[in-house]
Amino acid sequence: MSPTSSESRGPGAGVRRTAFGQSPAAPDRAPTPRPPEPQPRPTTLDAIDRQLLHELERDGRISNKDLAAAVGIAPSTCHARVRALLDAGVLRGFHAVIDPEAVGRGLQAIIAVRLQAAARARLAEFAHRIAARPEVRDVYMLGGSEDVLVHVAVRDAPALRAFVVEHLSTRPEVAHTQTSIVFEHLHAPATASGES
């Protein structure tokens, strides 16, 4: 079965559509999402799993048919394997990558944040609060001299300064910030290849 398929059941029966993880529903009802089934994450991925992940990382919009052809397996096998990778949490989802400059956020920066020693117990709370800001693209919780790296995309230098002052350096739990401007961001999707 392809990631999105249609089924017709005679004249007037309507068309039912299914996608990964959705069961067909009666034509007059919306599909009921299936509850997540807890499954252990596989400890090892085989070569086909890694090829599927590599192709999906390159193009998350690839059709099931084209994905199956790229990996050399049947479309039904491809669908089942992708479903299993989703269920196991190996594939966390699919999303669009937007050019920040195209939406008026052409200045990017990485901000290293060190928290006060007494505030480190609330590191996750701090990171999640910062991650909710619209300027923030990524937040990394670290080990080492810094506690958090914050990747932001803003309109210009005054907007960057305002973000750092209002949301970081004047916060009582923050001991130190250091801001580095990003000149260029290159995405290198090599996670699934398994090569080091």
Disulfide bonds with the S-S distance in Angstrom:
none
